C-alpha cells in the first residue's frame, strides 16, 4: 500500500490517511476542512469514500493503491469544481473496470485468431471438396461397374469427412486448451467455473480454488531466455497435473481441473474438497516443485545446465468460507488475494484465504 508519509503533502493530510480510531461526524468534517475540502456534500462523500476504500475486501492491492494515489492527487490539487469531480469519477470508474476491459480485450483477440484459423481450414477443405467432385466425375466416367464406383465414391467421401472431423477437434482444442502447457486455457476456466459453482451450490458440494504463481519468473526469463522460461512452465504444468491425479486417487473422491490462468499463473479447481484439503494439495505441489532439479537444454536437447531451483507460491480459497454466495470471478479474486499475501510474506508459501481474514 502507498506510504503517504513519503508524499509531499501536509501534516493534516497525513493524519487523515493514518487515522485508525473511530471518529465522530464532527471530527471527520473538521479534518476535511483542514485539508481544504469545501463544504460540499458531494465532495465530502467522495473524499471519504476514497479514504476508506482500503476496507473494501474485493479490490486487488493494485486497485487500492491506484485509488489512494487518486485521492492524494485530488487533495494536493485542491481543485473542487464540477470538471474535477467528473474527472475523478471517470478515473475511479477506469480503476474499477480496467481488469474486466483487459479480459474482454484478450477474449476478442483469441476469438479473432480462432476465426482466422477457421477461415484457413475452410479454404483448405474447400479444395478437398472440389477434389472430391472431380474424383467422383472421373470414377463415374471411367468405371463400368456401378457397385465399384459407389464404393470408390464412398471412400472419397469418408476421407473428406475424416479431415473435417479432424479440423473440428483441432478447433475445439484451440478453444479450450493452452497451446504451450496443454492445460485448459483462461477462457475455458471461466466457462468451467460458472458451471461448477452452480452445481456445487445447488447440491451443497464443497469446492476450492488454488492459484499458483512461479516466484521470480521474470528473473528466469531475463537470465535464461523465454525458451527456457517456456520449458519451466511446461514442467510445472505437468507437476500440477501429476500431483492432481495422485491426490484424487489417494482421497478416493472429487474432481480436478487445472488451467493456465495467464503468464506464469495456474488455477486449479478442486470439486468435493474444502479449504484444508485444497491447502494440502497446494503444499504437495509447492514441495514437489521446490525439490525438483530443473535443467536447461539447447535446441538439440543437450543439457547445458542442471540443478536449477524454482519455487512457487499459492493462494487458496474455499466457497464455504463465503456462505456459498459467490461466483467464479469472486473466487479467483479471493485466491489471487491470498496469493498476493503468500508473495508478500516471503514467497514459496501457501496461504489459505480464511486464515487471512
N, C-alpha and C positions, 0 to 999 in steps of 0.2 A: 504494500500500500504506500501511497505517496507520503513522504516525510515533509509535512507542511512547514516545519521549522526551518527547512533549507530554502524555502521560497522567500522572496523579497517582499514580505507582507507585514502589516503592523502587528504589534503585540496583541491587540484586541482580536484580530482575525485568528491568530494562533490559538488564543484561548477558546474562540468559537469552535475551532476544529477539535481541540484536545479535550474539551469539556465532556466528562462522562457521567457526572451526577445528574439526578433528575432535577429539572428546573421548572419554576412556575412560568405561566404565560407572561407575566410582567417582566421577569428576568430575561426571558428569551427576546421579547420586544426591545428591551433596553440594550441587549447585546447587538441586535440587528441595527439599531440606531447608531451605536458606537462605530460599527464598521461601515456605515454610510448607506444602509438600505433605507429607502424612503418609506413614508407611512402609506404604503400601497399594499392592499391585501394580496393582490396577485403576486407581486414581487416577494413579499414576505413568505407566502406559502411556497413559492418556487424555491427560494433560498433554503428554507427549512427542509423541503423535500430532498433537495440535492445534498444537504448536510447529513441527513440520516439515511441516505441510500445504502450505506455500508451495512445496514442491518437487514437489507433485503437478501435473503438466502439464495435466490435463484439466479443472481447475476454472477458472472465469472469475475475473478480478481482483476482481469484486464479491463472489463467494463467498469468496475467500481473505480479503478484508478483514473480512467478517462473522465468519469463523471466528477471526481474530485478536482481534477485539473480544470474542468469546465467551470466549476464553482469558484475556484481560485481566480480564474481569469475574469469572471463576472465581477467579483468583489474588487479586484485590482483596477479594473477599468472604470468602475463607479458610473457606469452609463446605464441609467434605468428608464429608458424610453421604450416606445412601442416597437420600434425596429429591433432594438437589442433583445427585447423579450421574445419576439418571433424567431430571431436568430438562435437564441439559446434553446428554445423549444425544438427547433429543427435539428440542432446538433444533438440534443438529447435523444430525439427520435432515431437519428442515424446510429447512435451508440447502441440503442436497444435492438435495432433490427439489422445491423450490419452482418452478424453471423448468419442470419437467415437469407440475406441477399447474396452472400458469398456461396451458400449452399445451393441456392437457386441457379446462380451463375454456373456452378460446377455441373449441375444436372442438365442445363441447356447445352453445355459443351459436350457432355457424354452422349446426349441424345443426337446432337449434330454428327458426331463421329460415327455413331451407330447407323444413322441414316445413310451416311456416305458409304459405309461398308455394305449395307443392304443394296444400295444402288449398284455398287461394283459387282456384287454377287448376281443381281438381277440381269445385268448386262452379260455376264459370263454364261448364265443359264439360258439366256435368250439365244445365244449361239448354239447351245446344245439342243434346244428345241428346234431351231432351224435345221440343224444337222439331222435331227430325228425325222423331220419332214422329208428331207432329201433321201435319207436311208429308206424310209417307207416306200417312196415312189420307186426307187431302184429295185427294192425287193419285189414289188408287185410286177414291175416291167420285166424282170429277169428270171422270175421263178414261176414255173407252171403248176407246181404242187401247192395247192391252196393251204393245206394244213401246215406245211413247212413255212410258207410265207407268214402265216399268222403267228407261228412260234417265234420267228425271227423279229417280227414287229413287236411282239410282247417283250422279248428280251431287250430290244432297243428302248422301249418304254420304261422297263424296270431299271435300266441304267440311269436314265434321266431322273426318275422318281427318287432313286437312291442318292443321287447327287443333291437334289433339292432337300431331301431329309437331312443330309449332312450339313447343308447350309443352315437349315433351321436350328439344328443342335448347336452349331457354331455360334449363331446369333444369340441363342438362349444363354450360352456360356458367357458371351460378351456382356449380356445384360446383368448376369448375377455374379460372375467371378472376377477377382482382381487378376490382371494379366501376369503380374510378377510373382505373387506368392501362391496363387491358386486358391486362396481363401475366398470367402464371399466378399463382395465389394460393399462400399458405403451405401449405395442405393438399395441393394437387396437387404442390407441390415435394417434400414428404415422400414421396409416392407414387412420383414420378419418380426421386428419389434412390435409394430402395430397389431399384427396378428396374434402374437404370443401374449401381449398384455391383455387383450380382450379375452382370450381363452383362460388365462390363469386367474384373472379377477372373477370371471364368471363361475369357475369351478373351485375357487379358493385354493389354487395350487401355488406354492411358494416359487419364486424365481428371482434370480440375481443377475447383475451385470458387472463384468470386470473390464476395466480399461487398462491396458498395458502401454508403456511408453519406454523406448530404448533410451538409457541415460547417455548424455553427451554424444548423441548421434551425429551432430554437426561436426564434432571433432573427428569422428571416424571418417566421414566423407572428406573432410579437409586434409586429413593425414594420408589416407589410403586411396581416395578417389571414389566416385559414385558407383563404379562397377563392384568394388569391394563392399560398399555400403549395401548394394542390392543383394549380394551374397549373404550378408548378415540378416537382412530382412527375410530372405527365403528360409534360412536355417531356423530363425526364431519362430517363424510361422509353422514350420514342421514340428518344432518342440511343443508349441501350444496345442497342435492337433494331436500329437502322440500322447501328451500328458492328459488331454481331454478324454481320449479313448480309454486310457488306463483308469482314470478317475471314475468314469461311468461303470466300467467293468467291476472295479472294487466295490463301489457303492451298490451296484445291482439295481440301479433305477435312474430315471431322469433322462434329459436330452441335452445335447451340447451343440452350440452354434458359434463358429468363430469367423470373424470378418476383419479385413484390414480397414481401419477407420480412415486412414489417410496418413501419408508420410511415414513416420516410424511408430504410429499408434495402431493398436489392435484392440478389438472388442470381442468379448466372449459372453454369450447369454447362456445361463445355466437354468434350465427348466426343472423344477422339482427340488431346488436347493435354496436354503436360506443363506443369510449373510455369513454365518460361521463356516458352513461348508464351502461357500464361494471363496472366502478368505483362505481356507486350507488349500483349495485348488490353486489360487493365485500364488501362494507361498511355494507350492511344489514347482510351478513354472519358473518362478524367480530363482529358486535354488538350482534348478537344472541349468538355466542359462548361466548363472554365476559359476557353476562348476565346469561348464563346457569350455574346451580349448579351441577357439576359432583359428582357422588357418587362412592364409591368403594364397590363392593360386593365380598363375599367369593365364593368358588366353589359351595356352596349350594344356592347362590342367596341372602343371607342375607346381608343387608347394614352394613358395618363395619366403614365407614367414609363418611361424606357428606359435602356439601358446598365447595367443591374443585373448584377453579377457574383456567381456562385455557384460554389463548389468542392466537390469530393467526395473522400473518402478510400476506399481499398480494401485488403482483406486477401485474399491468395491462398494456396491450399494445393493440393498435388497428391497423389494417392493413392500414388504411387510413393515418396514420402518416408516412408511408414509401412509398407512391405513388404506392401501390399495387405490387411493385417489390420485393416480398418476398416469402418464402416458410414456411412450418410448423416448421422446425428446427430453422429458424431465429426468428419466433415469440416466441418460447419457450425461446430462449436465451435472447430476449429483455424483456420478462415478468420476467425471472429469474433475470435479471439485476435490474429491478425496485423493485423486492422482496428484493434483497440484500440491496438496498437503504432504504427500509422500515425497515429492520432488523437493519441496521447500524445507523438509526436515532432514535432508541429507542424501536422498536417493537410495536406490537398491532396497526399497521398502515396500510393504503393502499396507495400505490404510483402508479400514472399513468405515464407511461414511457415518454410521450410527455412533462410532467412537469419537467423532469429531464435533458432535452437537454441543 
